[in-house]
Amino acid sequence: MPKSTDKWENEGGSLEAPSSIPPGVVRHTEETFTVGSYRYTNLTAAVAEVKRSGRLHKS
């Protein structure tokens, strides 16, 4: 007998996985940008490095 598709297992969102991070430690996620072998957290700095290095390709 086929399963009903009117309800889904993931309906209502996801649950946070248990963390192995000890109390007192705060987890952060941040976006990074890579230019060559360098990493930047600031997009303006990454774009400036691309311009300095001559890697900027205009489309």
Backbone as numpy.savetxt, mean C-alpha at the origin, in Angstrom:
# Nx Ny Nz CAx CAy CAz Cx Cy Cz
-26.60 -30.38 -4.65 -27.44 -29.20 -4.65 -26.55 -27.95 -4.65
-26.77 -27.02 -5.59 -25.94 -25.82 -5.65 -26.19 -24.91 -4.43
-25.13 -24.21 -4.02 -25.24 -23.29 -2.90 -25.97 -22.02 -3.34
-26.67 -21.42 -2.43 -27.39 -20.18 -2.70 -26.40 -19.02 -2.86
-26.69 -18.13 -3.79 -25.84 -16.96 -3.98 -26.47 -15.69 -3.42
-27.57 -15.84 -2.65 -28.20 -14.64 -2.10 -27.48 -14.14 -0.84
-26.56 -14.94 -0.29 -25.75 -14.53 0.86 -24.32 -14.97 0.61
-23.39 -14.14 1.00 -21.99 -14.43 0.79 -21.28 -14.49 2.12
-20.23 -15.28 2.20 -19.47 -15.43 3.43 -18.84 -14.12 3.89
-18.41 -13.29 2.94 -17.70 -12.07 3.31 -18.63 -10.88 3.47
-19.91 -11.09 3.42 -20.85 -9.99 3.54 -20.72 -9.35 4.92
-20.64 -8.03 4.95 -20.53 -7.33 6.21 -19.12 -6.91 6.56
-18.17 -7.15 5.69 -16.81 -6.70 5.93 -15.92 -7.81 6.45
-14.68 -7.44 6.67 -13.70 -8.44 7.12 -13.36 -8.21 8.59
-12.83 -9.24 9.18 -12.37 -9.14 10.56 -10.87 -8.91 10.57
-10.40 -8.15 11.54 -8.97 -7.92 11.66 -8.28 -9.19 12.14
-7.20 -9.53 11.51 -6.44 -10.70 11.92 -5.77 -10.43 13.26
-5.63 -11.45 14.09 -4.94 -11.25 15.36 -3.52 -10.75 15.10
-3.06 -9.84 15.93 -1.76 -9.22 15.72 -0.72 -9.80 16.66
0.49 -9.95 16.17 1.59 -10.38 17.01 2.41 -9.18 17.49
1.92 -7.98 17.20 2.60 -6.76 17.63 2.29 -6.54 19.11
3.32 -6.36 19.92 3.08 -6.21 21.35 2.45 -4.86 21.69
1.76 -4.77 22.82 1.20 -3.49 23.26 2.31 -2.44 23.39
2.00 -1.22 23.03 2.99 -0.15 23.09 3.68 0.10 21.77
3.50 -0.79 20.80 4.06 -0.62 19.46 2.91 -0.30 18.53
3.06 0.78 17.76 2.01 1.22 16.85 2.42 0.90 15.43
1.53 0.24 14.70 1.81 -0.12 13.31 1.32 1.01 12.40
2.17 1.37 11.42 1.82 2.39 10.44 2.01 1.81 9.04
1.15 2.19 8.14 1.37 1.85 6.74 1.51 3.17 6.00
2.48 3.24 5.15 2.66 4.46 4.38 3.09 4.11 2.96
2.71 4.97 2.06 3.01 4.79 0.65 4.47 5.18 0.40
5.16 4.39 -0.41 6.52 4.74 -0.79 6.62 4.76 -2.31
7.58 5.53 -2.78 7.83 5.69 -4.21 9.28 5.33 -4.45
9.53 4.53 -5.47 10.89 4.09 -5.78 11.35 4.71 -7.09
12.55 5.27 -7.04 13.19 5.82 -8.24 14.58 5.21 -8.27
14.80 4.32 -9.22 16.07 3.60 -9.24 16.20 2.78 -7.97
17.29 2.97 -7.24 17.49 2.24 -5.99 17.08 3.05 -4.76
16.50 4.24 -4.98 16.10 5.11 -3.87 14.62 4.98 -3.58
14.25 5.10 -2.31 12.85 5.08 -1.90 12.49 6.41 -1.25
11.31 6.88 -1.56 10.82 8.14 -1.03 9.43 7.95 -0.44
9.11 8.70 0.62 7.76 8.72 1.16 7.05 9.98 0.70
7.77 10.85 0.01 7.22 12.10 -0.47 7.22 12.07 -2.00
6.05 12.18 -2.61 5.95 12.11 -4.07 6.70 13.24 -4.75
6.65 14.43 -4.18 7.35 15.58 -4.77 8.86 15.31 -4.84
9.42 14.72 -3.80 10.85 14.40 -3.79 11.17 13.33 -4.83
10.30 12.35 -4.98 10.51 11.29 -5.97 10.48 11.85 -7.39
9.53 12.73 -7.65 9.43 13.35 -8.98 10.66 14.21 -9.24
11.12 14.93 -8.24 12.33 15.75 -8.40 13.54 14.87 -8.74
13.64 13.70 -8.11 14.75 12.79 -8.40 14.66 12.26 -9.83
13.45 11.97 -10.30 13.27 11.51 -11.67 13.74 12.60 -12.64
13.37 13.84 -12.36 13.78 14.95 -13.23 15.30 15.13 -13.21
15.90 15.06 -12.03 17.36 15.22 -11.90 18.09 14.11 -12.64
17.56 12.90 -12.56 18.25 11.74 -13.15 18.01 11.61 -14.66
17.07 12.39 -15.18 16.77 12.31 -16.60 15.91 11.12 -16.96
15.26 10.51 -15.99 14.43 9.33 -16.23 12.99 9.67 -16.56
12.63 10.93 -16.56 11.26 11.34 -16.80 10.93 11.14 -18.28
9.90 10.37 -18.54 9.44 10.12 -19.91 8.12 10.84 -20.12
8.08 11.72 -21.07 6.84 12.42 -21.38 6.01 11.58 -22.34
4.69 11.49 -22.06 3.84 10.71 -22.97 2.93 11.60 -23.75
